[in-house]
Amino acid sequence: MIDTLQGLFAASITPFHADGALDRDGLITHLHRLHARGCHGVLLCGTTGEGPSLTVEERITVFKTAVEHNPGLTLLAGTGAVSLNDTITLTRAAYETGCTAAVVLPPFFFPRDIDLFATYKAIIQQAVPTDAPLLLYHNPKVTQVHLDLALIARLQDSFGQIAGIKDSSGSWERASALIERGLIVFVGDDRLLLRTLEAGGAGAITGAANLFAASLRAVYDAHHSGQEAEQAQQALNDRLSTLDGLPRIAAIKHLAGSAAVRLPLRELTPQERAQLAQGGHHVDSSTDTRY
């Protein structure tokens, strides 16, 4: 199971119908598209997947739908929530439905005066099987909660289920330190993919893979085949500029063909849609299915 926790993972969007309801058929189609374009796996109901805007029942529906219609992806489940009880329920459901691992944000409504060790201890003891991997999720720009290196080391030393982390801090120094701890490290910053792989990291879990999976996979494949990968990384960086200055989740969903977002996120303005149209040729085409 641990062997599958490496490679290119898309932080998958969650498709909605125009009325805001879950679009299960759209999700199934999108998962097959990501697999065909080279993704090794997906993170369901993460930040890009608008996990905090879904009910517990909806998130479990997403997990079940992905497992039942999985085209061959390693499935990770985003289970972090403000409520500890909800996080425990979602984490337990992630493993029971057949996802490989839960990816768990810290509680994020009270960013100060919180006991993160006790919180993760409760989640692990009540929801994570002893032989199952769990990934921490560090996204301080969104949560305003920092999982410091000392806390991560303490959790890693205390619980065998702590397998790795998705680190979206954007800090190479931090990612490097986590790799040195022997953790499975996925970065959330696409521009750090090659450096992460060169240092022995697992890969990336990224929202941009909804659009640029083939470009991300090109970096991964070049590195693992011993070829020069700098050019592939630079080509990826150039494509990422398509999203600059735009509401990221709305822009990704618009270009992925599933434009509806849930409040509190807003839809793109006509001007923003026009800006995307100018750079849209950088997105993987519908025929780019090499895997």
Backbone as CSV, one residue per row, in Angstrom:
resi,resn,N_x,N_y,N_z,CA_x,CA_y,CA_z,C_x,C_y,C_z
1,MET,0.825,-1.207,0.000,0.000,0.000,0.000,0.862,1.262,0.000
2,ILE,1.953,1.226,0.805,2.865,2.361,0.844,3.509,2.575,-0.518
3,ASP,3.746,1.480,-1.260,4.410,1.584,-2.556,3.631,2.441,-3.542
4,THR,2.327,2.551,-3.354,1.517,3.343,-4.284,1.501,4.820,-3.922
5,LEU,2.116,5.188,-2.798,2.122,6.585,-2.371,3.334,7.305,-2.945
6,GLN,3.341,7.411,-4.252,4.374,8.154,-4.950,3.861,8.501,-6.334
7,GLY,4.415,9.576,-6.891,4.047,9.946,-8.242,3.278,11.244,-8.321
8,LEU,2.550,11.365,-9.396,1.765,12.562,-9.683,0.313,12.335,-9.270
9,PHE,-0.156,13.144,-8.324,-1.531,13.059,-7.844,-2.238,14.381,-8.133
10,ALA,-3.423,14.287,-8.671,-4.253,15.480,-8.853,-5.066,15.725,-7.591
11,ALA,-5.047,16.965,-7.107,-6.012,17.374,-6.089,-7.301,17.648,-6.858
12,SER,-8.108,16.622,-6.994,-9.219,16.648,-7.946,-10.273,17.689,-7.596
13,ILE,-10.800,18.316,-8.634,-11.991,19.138,-8.463,-13.166,18.238,-8.092
14,THR,-14.197,18.831,-7.524,-15.466,18.147,-7.284,-16.508,18.772,-8.198
15,PRO,-16.933,18.079,-9.244,-17.921,18.666,-10.156,-19.290,18.819,-9.490
16,PHE,-19.939,19.937,-9.799,-21.300,20.201,-9.333,-22.201,20.467,-10.524
17,HIS,-23.485,20.166,-10.342,-24.489,20.623,-11.297,-24.738,22.115,-11.087
18,ALA,-25.479,22.713,-12.009,-25.746,24.152,-11.924,-26.483,24.520,-10.644
19,ASP,-27.270,23.582,-10.097,-28.008,23.866,-8.863,-27.177,23.609,-7.606
20,GLY,-25.904,23.245,-7.770,-25.020,23.026,-6.634,-24.932,21.594,-6.157
21,ALA,-25.744,20.702,-6.709,-25.708,19.299,-6.296,-24.462,18.612,-6.852
22,LEU,-24.014,17.576,-6.151,-22.879,16.798,-6.637,-23.172,16.215,-8.013
23,ASP,-22.195,16.268,-8.883,-22.304,15.684,-10.216,-21.472,14.399,-10.226
24,ARG,-22.094,13.290,-9.848,-21.366,12.023,-9.744,-20.845,11.575,-11.102
25,ASP,-21.663,11.708,-12.135,-21.212,11.310,-13.466,-20.037,12.170,-13.921
26,GLY,-20.101,13.458,-13.605,-18.996,14.342,-13.950,-17.718,13.954,-13.229
27,LEU,-17.843,13.534,-11.966,-16.679,13.093,-11.204,-16.069,11.845,-11.827
28,ILE,-16.908,10.890,-12.169,-16.412,9.650,-12.776,-15.674,9.951,-14.078
29,THR,-16.264,10.793,-14.910,-15.626,11.167,-16.174,-14.284,11.839,-15.931
30,HIS,-14.248,12.727,-14.950,-13.013,13.460,-14.674,-11.922,12.526,-14.158
31,LEU,-12.268,11.573,-13.309,-11.274,10.629,-12.805,-10.681,9.804,-13.940
32,HIS,-11.498,9.374,-14.862,-10.994,8.624,-16.015,-10.084,9.498,-16.871
33,ARG,-10.433,10.766,-17.007,-9.606,11.696,-17.781,-8.235,11.872,-17.119
34,LEU,-8.228,12.035,-15.806,-6.961,12.213,-15.099,-6.075,10.976,-15.222
35,HIS,-6.674,9.818,-15.133,-5.917,8.578,-15.282,-5.321,8.481,-16.683
36,ALA,-6.114,8.811,-17.683,-5.644,8.724,-19.063,-4.518,9.703,-19.351
37,ARG,-4.495,10.815,-18.633,-3.470,11.838,-18.873,-2.213,11.636,-18.034
38,GLY,-2.184,10.577,-17.249,-0.932,10.235,-16.594,-0.888,10.350,-15.093
39,CYS,-1.984,10.697,-14.443,-1.971,10.773,-12.979,-1.846,9.378,-12.377
40,HIS,-1.021,9.276,-11.348,-0.928,8.022,-10.605,-2.055,7.902,-9.576
41,GLY,-2.553,9.028,-9.112,-3.600,9.014,-8.109,-4.290,10.355,-8.009
42,VAL,-5.248,10.434,-7.092,-5.970,11.684,-6.855,-6.202,11.862,-5.360
43,LEU,-6.302,13.114,-4.966,-6.796,13.481,-3.638,-8.221,13.969,-3.806
44,LEU,-9.146,13.324,-3.121,-10.559,13.680,-3.170,-10.893,14.629,-2.033
45,CYS,-11.708,15.630,-2.317,-12.238,16.530,-1.285,-11.143,17.266,-0.521
46,GLY,-10.075,17.604,-1.227,-9.063,18.464,-0.637,-9.446,19.920,-0.820
47,THR,-8.446,20.794,-0.836,-8.722,22.219,-1.004,-9.313,22.501,-2.375
48,THR,-8.647,22.023,-3.442,-9.168,22.228,-4.791,-10.510,21.536,-4.965
49,GLY,-10.730,20.441,-4.250,-11.997,19.725,-4.311,-13.085,20.320,-3.447
50,GLU,-12.818,21.497,-2.856,-13.805,22.224,-2.044,-14.336,21.376,-0.892
51,GLY,-13.464,20.535,-0.327,-13.883,19.669,0.762,-14.592,20.375,1.902
52,PRO,-14.084,21.522,2.375,-14.764,22.197,3.483,-16.162,22.703,3.145
53,SER,-16.500,22.776,1.858,-17.833,23.239,1.456,-18.816,22.092,1.259
54,LEU,-18.359,20.862,1.473,-19.218,19.690,1.333,-19.649,19.195,2.708
55,THR,-20.835,18.618,2.763,-21.271,17.982,4.002,-20.505,16.675,4.197
56,VAL,-20.559,16.148,5.406,-19.934,14.857,5.670,-20.501,13.800,4.733
57,GLU,-21.814,13.790,4.567,-22.454,12.792,3.710,-22.003,12.942,2.260
58,GLU,-21.860,14.176,1.793,-21.420,14.387,0.414,-19.985,13.913,0.213
59,ARG,-19.140,14.175,1.172,-17.755,13.734,1.032,-17.666,12.213,1.006
60,ILE,-18.446,11.559,1.831,-18.448,10.095,1.811,-18.984,9.587,0.475
61,THR,-19.972,10.266,-0.083,-20.476,9.907,-1.409,-19.378,10.026,-2.459
62,VAL,-18.575,11.078,-2.376,-17.450,11.233,-3.302,-16.469,10.076,-3.142
63,PHE,-16.134,9.723,-1.898,-15.210,8.605,-1.668,-15.763,7.322,-2.299
64,LYS,-17.026,7.020,-2.009,-17.627,5.783,-2.514,-17.687,5.772,-4.037
65,THR,-18.062,6.897,-4.623,-18.160,6.978,-6.080,-16.809,6.724,-6.729
66,ALA,-15.768,7.332,-6.171,-14.431,7.159,-6.735,-13.955,5.715,-6.615
67,VAL,-14.215,5.088,-5.475,-13.796,3.697,-5.281,-14.557,2.774,-6.228
68,GLU,-15.845,2.984,-6.363,-16.675,2.106,-7.193,-16.369,2.243,-8.677
69,HIS,-15.881,3.396,-9.093,-15.641,3.644,-10.519,-14.178,4.002,-10.778
70,ASN,-13.297,3.464,-9.972,-11.878,3.810,-10.054,-11.241,3.235,-11.317
71,PRO,-10.661,4.072,-12.165,-10.033,3.564,-13.385,-8.630,3.011,-13.176
72,GLY,-8.140,3.021,-11.947,-6.798,2.526,-11.678,-5.921,3.508,-10.938
73,LEU,-6.528,4.476,-10.287,-5.820,5.504,-9.540,-5.648,5.105,-8.077
74,THR,-4.578,5.574,-7.446,-4.477,5.501,-5.994,-5.329,6.619,-5.420
75,LEU,-6.258,6.273,-4.540,-7.235,7.239,-4.040,-6.877,7.692,-2.632
76,LEU,-6.703,8.993,-2.488,-6.498,9.624,-1.189,-7.744,10.421,-0.843
77,ALA,-8.101,10.441,0.424,-9.333,11.106,0.857,-9.007,12.261,1.785
78,GLY,-9.432,13.457,1.411,-9.294,14.609,2.291,-10.362,14.549,3.367
79,THR,-9.939,14.467,4.632,-10.906,14.237,5.713,-10.873,15.298,6.802
80,GLY,-10.041,16.303,6.664,-9.966,17.333,7.690,-11.224,18.173,7.755
81,ALA,-11.629,18.534,8.967,-12.818,19.358,9.182,-12.617,20.175,10.447
82,VAL,-13.461,21.180,10.628,-13.386,21.983,11.848,-13.737,21.133,13.065
83,SER,-14.767,20.314,12.931,-15.206,19.445,14.022,-14.337,18.194,14.092
84,LEU,-13.804,17.894,15.263,-13.024,16.674,15.439,-13.874,15.447,15.156
85,ASN,-15.118,15.442,15.614,-15.986,14.290,15.370,-16.211,14.065,13.883
86,ASP,-16.379,15.157,13.127,-16.543,15.020,11.679,-15.270,14.471,11.041
87,THR,-14.128,14.945,11.495,-12.863,14.444,10.961,-12.715,12.955,11.233
88,ILE,-13.065,12.527,12.423,-12.984,11.105,12.766,-13.942,10.294,11.898
89,THR,-15.168,10.785,11.737,-16.150,10.085,10.898,-15.654,9.958,9.464
90,LEU,-15.137,11.044,8.915,-14.664,11.039,7.531,-13.426,10.166,7.367
91,THR,-12.529,10.222,8.328,-11.306,9.423,8.238,-11.635,7.939,8.304
92,ARG,-12.515,7.580,9.218,-12.937,6.180,9.303,-13.589,5.739,7.988
93,ALA,-14.436,6.600,7.428,-15.114,6.270,6.176,-14.133,6.126,5.020
94,ALA,-13.079,6.922,5.028,-12.093,6.845,3.948,-11.513,5.442,3.842
95,TYR,-11.126,4.872,4.975,-10.546,3.528,4.953,-11.614,2.468,4.717
96,GLU,-12.782,2.646,5.297,-13.843,1.651,5.135,-14.329,1.565,3.698
97,THR,-14.326,2.681,2.975,-14.780,2.654,1.587,-13.720,2.120,0.640
98,GLY,-12.465,2.089,1.062,-11.418,1.518,0.225,-10.378,2.485,-0.280
99,CYS,-10.357,3.710,0.225,-9.291,4.643,-0.140,-7.976,4.177,0.486
100,THR,-6.877,4.488,-0.169,-5.572,4.050,0.327,-5.169,4.766,1.600
101,ALA,-5.421,6.069,1.656,-4.992,6.847,2.818,-5.875,8.065,2.986
102,ALA,-5.987,8.514,4.219,-6.615,9.797,4.515,-5.531,10.868,4.546
103,VAL,-5.904,12.059,4.092,-5.021,13.226,4.116,-5.710,14.245,5.015
104,VAL,-5.088,14.551,6.166,-5.826,15.201,7.245,-5.268,16.579,7.579
105,LEU,-6.044,17.601,7.249,-5.752,18.956,7.696,-5.888,19.052,9.211
106,PRO,-5.179,19.981,9.833,-5.442,20.270,11.247,-6.753,21.033,11.385
107,PRO,-7.356,21.066,12.568,-8.544,21.908,12.774,-8.162,23.363,12.526
108,PHE,-9.017,24.082,11.781,-8.568,25.372,11.269,-9.432,26.567,11.648
109,PHE,-10.443,26.396,12.470,-11.222,27.567,12.875,-10.559,28.300,14.031
110,PHE,-9.954,27.538,14.934,-9.233,28.126,16.067,-7.732,27.931,15.824
111,PRO,-7.078,28.877,15.152,-5.675,28.655,14.782,-4.697,28.780,15.938
112,ARG,-5.150,29.307,17.076,-4.260,29.467,18.227,-4.822,28.691,19.428
113,ASP,-3.954,28.432,20.367,-4.351,27.767,21.617,-5.009,26.418,21.358
114,ILE,-4.458,25.674,20.414,-5.006,24.354,20.115,-3.944,23.292,20.398
115,ASP,-4.408,22.093,20.719,-3.521,20.975,21.017,-3.511,20.054,19.803
116,LEU,-2.577,20.283,18.909,-2.546,19.534,17.663,-2.156,18.080,17.886
117,PHE,-1.245,17.828,18.815,-0.855,16.443,19.065,-2.046,15.634,19.561
118,ALA,-2.775,16.176,20.526,-3.939,15.460,21.061,-5.004,15.262,19.991
119,THR,-5.144,16.245,19.097,-6.136,16.134,18.030,-5.794,14.990,17.090
120,TYR,-4.560,14.966,16.609,-4.171,13.888,15.700,-4.156,12.537,16.416
121,LYS,-3.804,12.525,17.688,-3.844,11.280,18.463,-5.256,10.707,18.479
122,ALA,-6.251,11.566,18.712,-7.642,11.104,18.744,-8.071,10.567,17.385
123,ILE,-7.682,11.261,16.320,-8.047,10.814,14.971,-7.441,9.446,14.688
124,ILE,-6.162,9.304,14.976,-5.472,8.051,14.680,-6.033,6.905,15.514
125,GLN,-6.207,7.126,16.796,-6.661,6.044,17.674,-8.098,5.624,17.389
126,GLN,-8.932,6.556,16.929,-10.345,6.242,16.730,-10.724,5.927,15.288
127,ALA,-9.835,6.232,14.321,-10.281,6.108,12.935,-9.299,5.442,11.986
128,VAL,-8.041,5.303,12.358,-7.039,4.808,11.416,-6.614,3.392,11.801
129,PRO,-6.820,2.408,10.922,-6.355,1.052,11.219,-4.851,1.033,11.488
130,THR,-4.415,0.086,12.300,-3.012,0.063,12.720,-2.056,-0.157,11.552
131,ASP,-2.537,-0.789,10.481,-1.667,-1.078,9.342,-1.923,-0.148,8.160
132,ALA,-2.636,0.952,8.391,-2.993,1.866,7.304,-2.140,3.129,7.359
133,PRO,-1.802,3.695,6.196,-1.034,4.941,6.183,-1.930,6.163,6.294
134,LEU,-1.426,7.174,6.976,-2.098,8.470,7.067,-1.115,9.546,6.630
135,LEU,-1.610,10.503,5.868,-0.802,11.642,5.454,-1.286,12.895,6.169
136,LEU,-0.376,13.604,6.794,-0.689,14.926,7.319,-0.836,15.893,6.149
137,TYR,-1.541,16.985,6.394,-1.746,17.983,5.340,-1.421,19.345,5.927
138,HIS,-0.357,19.941,5.409,0.106,21.243,5.894,-0.170,22.285,4.819
139,ASN,-1.119,23.164,5.088,-1.496,24.211,4.132,-1.725,25.507,4.899
140,PRO,-0.669,26.092,5.452,-0.831,27.227,6.370,-1.402,28.480,5.730
141,LYS,-1.241,28.627,4.413,-1.801,29.810,3.755,-3.325,29.805,3.832
142,VAL,-3.903,28.630,3.900,-5.355,28.490,3.974,-5.821,28.357,5.418
143,THR,-5.153,27.522,6.192,-5.639,27.211,7.543,-5.140,28.168,8.611
144,GLN,-4.027,28.841,8.347,-3.354,29.670,9.360,-2.854,28.830,10.534
145,VAL,-2.737,27.532,10.327,-2.227,26.617,11.345,-0.940,25.990,10.817
146,HIS,0.109,26.051,11.604,1.406,25.511,11.200,1.666,24.187,11.902
147,LEU,1.975,23.178,11.107,2.440,21.905,11.649,3.959,21.986,11.686
148,ASP,4.509,22.345,12.837,5.955,22.551,12.889,6.689,21.214,12.889
149,LEU,7.975,21.277,12.582,8.760,20.063,12.411,8.838,19.243,13.688
150,ALA,8.865,19.905,14.833,8.923,19.176,16.104,7.643,18.378,16.334
151,LEU,6.491,18.972,16.014,5.222,18.257,16.155,5.176,17.059,15.221
152,ILE,5.582,17.264,13.979,5.552,16.172,13.008,6.459,15.035,13.456
153,ALA,7.642,15.370,13.958,8.558,14.338,14.451,7.943,13.570,15.620
154,ARG,7.278,14.278,16.511,6.646,13.625,17.661,5.532,12.686,17.208
155,LEU,4.714,13.130,16.255,3.655,12.275,15.731,4.240,11.056,15.027
156,GLN,5.261,11.285,14.231,5.895,10.193,13.500,6.481,9.155,14.450
157,ASP,7.081,9.616,15.533,7.689,8.702,16.499,6.651,7.981,17.365
158,SER,5.455,8.575,17.481,4.431,8.028,18.377,3.452,7.092,17.693
159,PHE,3.237,7.290,16.392,2.194,6.535,15.698,2.738,5.990,14.380
160,GLY,2.709,4.665,14.258,3.227,4.028,13.056,2.438,4.335,11.803
161,GLN,1.208,4.810,11.979,0.388,5.110,10.805,0.831,6.376,10.072
162,ILE,1.597,7.241,10.730,2.036,8.476,10.077,3.054,8.117,9.000
163,ALA,2.597,8.148,7.745,3.454,7.739,6.634,4.109,8.919,5.939
164,GLY,3.421,10.049,5.895,3.967,11.163,5.139,3.132,12.408,5.280
165,ILE,3.304,13.302,4.323,2.676,14.617,4.409,2.491,15.212,3.023
166,LYS,1.407,15.931,2.856,1.275,16.856,1.736,1.643,18.226,2.279
167,ASP,2.738,18.786,1.758,3.206,20.077,2.248,2.953,21.147,1.191
168,SER,2.020,22.037,1.498,1.664,23.121,0.582,2.172,24.468,1.076
169,SER,3.223,24.436,1.880,3.777,25.688,2.401,4.516,26.471,1.330
170,GLY,4.989,25.784,0.290,5.784,26.437,-0.739,7.236,26.624,-0.355
171,SER,7.643,26.092,0.782,9.011,26.251,1.275,9.847,25.029,0.910
172,TRP,10.884,25.240,0.092,11.756,24.123,-0.242,12.545,23.656,0.979
173,GLU,12.979,24.579,1.825,13.739,24.202,3.009,12.925,23.259,3.889
174,ARG,11.648,23.557,4.030,10.779,22.707,4.846,10.589,21.342,4.187
175,ALA,10.305,21.331,2.888,10.114,20.064,2.190,11.358,19.191,2.309
176,SER,12.519,19.804,2.162,13.771,19.064,2.265,13.940,18.460,3.656
177,ALA,13.609,19.227,4.692,13.727,18.723,6.064,12.779,17.555,6.309
178,LEU,11.597,17.606,5.732,10.633,16.519,5.896,11.111,15.253,5.197
179,ILE,11.695,15.420,4.017,12.247,14.267,3.304,13.355,13.622,4.129
180,GLU,14.198,14.444,4.732,15.287,13.928,5.561,14.765,13.166,6.780
181,ARG,13.544,13.472,7.217,12.929,12.739,8.329,12.460,11.353,7.906
182,GLY,12.557,11.036,6.622,12.125,9.738,6.139,10.647,9.656,5.826
183,LEU,9.982,10.800,5.772,8.561,10.832,5.445,8.337,10.730,3.937
184,ILE,7.180,10.223,3.564,6.717,10.309,2.183,6.234,11.739,1.979
185,VAL,6.913,12.491,1.134,6.619,13.912,0.993,6.079,14.213,-0.401
186,PHE,4.858,14.720,-0.425,4.261,15.282,-1.632,4.226,16.796,-1.466
187,VAL,4.699,17.532,-2.454,4.591,18.983,-2.403,3.315,19.419,-3.110
188,GLY,2.805,20.571,-2.691,1.638,21.145,-3.338,1.990,22.243,-4.317
189,ASP,3.268,22.629,-4.353,3.750,23.669,-5.257,4.368,22.997,-6.475
190,ASP,3.707,23.129,-7.618,4.145,22.456,-8.841,5.580,22.809,-9.214
191,ARG,5.984,24.031,-8.900,7.323,24.484,-9.292,8.429,23.790,-8.494
192,LEU,8.060,23.101,-7.429,9.036,22.365,-6.623,9.095,20.880,-6.976
193,LEU,8.370,20.453,-7.996,8.277,19.025,-8.280,9.644,18.409,-8.545
194,LEU,10.408,18.977,-9.467,11.680,18.360,-9.825,12.644,18.347,-8.643
195,ARG,12.750,19.442,-7.910,13.645,19.478,-6.750,13.235,18.422,-5.726
196,THR,11.935,18.244,-5.567,11.438,17.243,-4.618,11.846,15.842,-5.042
197,LEU,11.672,15.537,-6.309,12.045,14.219,-6.811,13.547,13.990,-6.687
198,GLU,14.329,15.000,-7.005,15.789,14.865,-6.938,16.267,14.615,-5.511
199,ALA,15.518,15.136,-4.530,15.897,14.969,-3.124,15.353,13.682,-2.518
200,GLY,14.591,12.910,-3.293,14.042,11.663,-2.787,12.604,11.747,-2.335
201,GLY,11.927,12.858,-2.651,10.520,13.003,-2.312,9.632,12.146,-3.195
202,ALA,8.366,12.015,-2.789,7.442,11.114,-3.481,6.884,11.704,-4.764
203,GLY,6.630,13.025,-4.772,6.006,13.630,-5.938,5.214,14.857,-5.562
204,ALA,4.073,15.028,-6.206,3.249,16.213,-5.974,1.784,15.832,-5.919
205,ILE,1.050,16.554,-5.085,-0.418,16.517,-5.077,-0.845,17.937,-5.382
206,THR,-1.412,18.157,-6.551,-1.560,19.513,-7.038,-2.860,19.737,-7.781
207,GLY,-3.478,20.887,-7.516,-4.687,21.241,-8.239,-4.443,21.442,-9.712
208,ALA,-3.248,21.909,-10.060,-2.942,22.159,-11.467,-2.959,20.885,-12.302
209,ALA,-2.827,19.722,-11.665,-2.862,18.466,-12.412,-4.221,18.210,-13.045
210,ASN,-5.261,18.895,-12.589,-6.551,18.804,-13.275,-6.453,19.307,-14.707
211,LEU,-5.476,20.170,-14.971,-5.316,20.793,-16.285,-4.030,20.386,-16.979
212,PHE,-2.968,20.163,-16.215,-1.628,20.003,-16.773,-1.007,18.662,-16.390
213,ALA,-1.814,17.633,-16.271,-1.294,16.339,-15.822,-0.190,15.824,-16.736
214,ALA,-0.372,15.969,-18.034,0.633,15.464,-18.967,1.962,16.188,-18.788
215,SER,1.914,17.479,-18.513,3.147,18.250,-18.314,3.833,17.861,-17.006
216,LEU,3.055,17.665,-15.952,3.615,17.211,-14.682,4.209,15.811,-14.817
217,ARG,3.510,14.947,-15.526,3.996,13.584,-15.718,5.290,13.575,-16.533
218,ALA,5.427,14.528,-17.449,6.656,14.612,-18.237,7.861,14.880,-17.345
219,VAL,7.684,15.731,-16.329,8.765,15.992,-15.375,9.092,14.714,-14.605
220,TYR,8.063,14.054,-14.115,8.242,12.834,-13.323,8.946,11.751,-14.142
221,ASP,8.479,11.536,-15.364,9.052,10.478,-16.197,10.490,10.787,-16.590
222,ALA,10.766,12.055,-16.922,12.134,12.420,-17.300,13.092,12.166,-16.145
223,HIS,12.675,12.541,-14.948,13.541,12.315,-13.784,13.784,10.832,-13.556
224,HIS,12.733,10.035,-13.570,12.876,8.624,-13.220,13.513,7.797,-14.331
225,SER,13.579,8.328,-15.531,14.269,7.626,-16.613,15.708,8.095,-16.771
226,GLY,16.137,9.008,-15.901,17.506,9.490,-15.948,17.769,10.527,-17.011
227,GLN,16.719,11.076,-17.596,16.877,12.093,-18.629,16.944,13.485,-18.004
228,GLU,17.341,14.449,-18.807,17.353,15.838,-18.375,15.916,16.308,-18.181
229,ALA,15.593,16.721,-16.947,14.207,17.080,-16.626,13.998,18.571,-16.451
230,GLU,15.067,19.355,-16.475,14.929,20.799,-16.267,14.046,21.436,-17.330
231,GLN,14.198,21.006,-18.566,13.401,21.585,-19.645,11.921,21.278,-19.449
232,ALA,11.617,20.061,-19.009,10.223,19.696,-18.757,9.653,20.512,-17.609
233,GLN,10.463,20.749,-16.561,9.994,21.562,-15.438,9.745,22.999,-15.883
234,GLN,10.614,23.548,-16.725,10.417,24.917,-17.194,9.179,25.020,-18.075
235,ALA,8.952,24.010,-18.904,7.743,24.009,-19.735,6.497,23.977,-18.860
236,LEU,6.551,23.202,-17.777,5.435,23.175,-16.829,5.241,24.539,-16.191
237,ASN,6.325,25.156,-15.746,6.224,26.474,-15.113,5.569,27.483,-16.046
238,ASP,5.908,27.413,-17.323,5.319,28.338,-18.296,3.811,28.122,-18.408
239,ARG,3.381,26.878,-18.354,1.954,26.590,-18.461,1.197,27.058,-17.225
240,LEU,1.844,26.985,-16.080,1.189,27.397,-14.840,0.816,28.872,-14.849
241,SER,1.500,29.662,-15.652,1.208,31.096,-15.708,-0.199,31.377,-16.214
242,THR,-0.832,30.380,-16.827,-2.224,30.523,-17.269,-3.134,30.935,-16.118
243,LEU,-2.811,30.493,-14.892,-3.676,30.718,-13.733,-3.298,31.949,-12.923
244,ASP,-2.232,32.626,-13.305,-1.746,33.751,-12.507,-2.788,34.860,-12.395
245,GLY,-2.964,35.361,-11.169,-3.838,36.501,-10.933,-5.321,36.199,-10.957
246,LEU,-5.681,34.914,-10.962,-7.090,34.519,-11.044,-7.494,33.720,-9.804
247,PRO,-8.804,33.713,-9.469,-9.272,32.819,-8.397,-8.976,31.374,-8.802
248,ARG,-8.070,30.741,-8.101,-7.453,29.519,-8.617,-8.446,28.369,-8.802
249,ILE,-9.263,28.105,-7.806,-10.169,26.960,-7.919,-11.199,27.197,-9.014
250,ALA,-11.772,28.390,-9.060,-12.752,28.703,-10.102,-12.121,28.620,-11.482
251,ALA,-10.878,29.077,-11.613,-10.203,29.034,-12.906,-9.930,27.596,-13.335
252,ILE,-9.455,26.771,-12.401,-9.194,25.371,-12.722,-10.480,24.676,-13.149
253,LYS,-11.560,24.897,-12.410,-12.820,24.230,-12.743,-13.359,24.712,-14.086
254,HIS,-13.216,25.996,-14.367,-13.691,26.534,-15.645,-12.962,25.859,-16.805
255,LEU,-11.646,25.773,-16.712,-10.877,25.175,-17.794,-11.058,23.663,-17.860
256,ALA,-11.424,23.051,-16.732,-11.653,21.604,-16.714,-13.052,21.238,-17.200
257,GLY,-13.873,22.240,-17.501,-15.201,21.980,-18.039,-16.270,21.746,-17.005
258,SER,-15.993,22.129,-15.751,-16.978,21.981,-14.676,-16.958,23.250,-13.847
259,ALA,-17.544,24.311,-14.382,-17.285,25.665,-13.883,-17.932,25.988,-12.542
260,ALA,-18.985,25.272,-12.156,-19.723,25.653,-10.950,-18.883,25.454,-9.696
261,VAL,-18.812,26.502,-8.863,-18.184,26.407,-7.549,-19.245,26.692,-6.499
262,ARG,-18.959,26.286,-5.278,-19.892,26.542,-4.183,-19.480,27.780,-3.408
263,LEU,-20.478,28.515,-2.955,-20.205,29.590,-2.020,-19.523,29.000,-0.784
264,PRO,-18.542,29.722,-0.231,-18.256,31.142,-0.423,-17.388,31.483,-1.627
265,LEU,-16.916,30.483,-2.390,-16.154,30.804,-3.592,-17.064,31.469,-4.611
266,ARG,-16.489,32.354,-5.396,-17.268,33.058,-6.414,-16.924,32.537,-7.802
267,GLU,-17.870,32.734,-8.710,-17.633,32.397,-10.107,-16.670,33.410,-10.730
268,LEU,-16.108,33.064,-11.860,-15.257,33.994,-12.591,-16.084,35.122,-13.194
269,THR,-15.500,36.292,-13.277,-16.135,37.408,-13.971,-15.949,37.223,-15.478
270,PRO,-16.734,37.933,-16.301,-16.522,37.861,-17.756,-15.094,38.228,-18.151
271,GLN,-14.517,39.199,-17.463,-13.146,39.601,-17.780,-12.158,38.477,-17.463
272,GLU,-12.388,37.783,-16.358,-11.497,36.680,-15.994,-11.645,35.509,-16.954
273,ARG,-12.861,35.251,-17.403,-13.051,34.188,-18.393,-12.342,34.530,-19.698
274,ALA,-12.372,35.806,-20.061,-11.680,36.238,-21.277,-10.170,36.063,-21.125
275,GLN,-9.655,36.380,-19.939,-8.222,36.199,-19.685,-7.834,34.732,-19.809
276,LEU,-8.668,33.850,-19.267,-8.389,32.420,-19.372,-8.443,31.948,-20.815
277,ALA,-9.374,32.479,-21.581,-9.506,32.070,-22.978,-8.226,32.362,-23.755
278,GLN,-7.554,33.450,-23.392,-6.318,33.816,-24.079,-5.194,32.831,-23.790
279,GLY,-5.189,32.272,-22.573,-4.128,31.335,-22.206,-4.560,29.890,-22.204
280,GLY,-5.802,29.630,-22.602,-6.350,28.285,-22.504,-5.666,27.254,-23.369
281,HIS,-4.926,27.707,-24.394,-4.243,26.746,-25.258,-3.130,26.011,-24.529
282,HIS,-2.771,26.489,-23.334,-1.722,25.820,-22.559,-2.245,24.584,-21.829
283,VAL,-3.561,24.411,-21.749,-4.149,23.300,-21.002,-4.046,22.019,-21.817
284,ASP,-3.875,20.867,-21.127,-3.859,19.585,-21.825,-5.093,19.456,-22.698
285,SER,-4.909,18.983,-23.904,-6.044,18.804,-24.801,-6.783,17.524,-24.449
286,SER,-8.011,17.416,-24.946,-8.830,16.236,-24.658,-8.250,14.979,-25.282
287,THR,-7.331,15.130,-26.236,-6.739,13.964,-26.890,-5.392,13.581,-26.293
288,ASP,-4.932,14.329,-25.285,-3.633,14.048,-24.682,-3.793,12.945,-23.647
289,THR,-3.922,11.725,-24.119,-4.171,10.569,-23.251,-3.148,9.487,-23.579
290,ARG,-1.952,9.656,-23.098,-0.852,8.780,-23.491,-0.638,7.618,-22.542
291,TYR,-1.391,7.546,-21.451,-1.073,6.556,-20.425,-2.197,5.545,-20.271
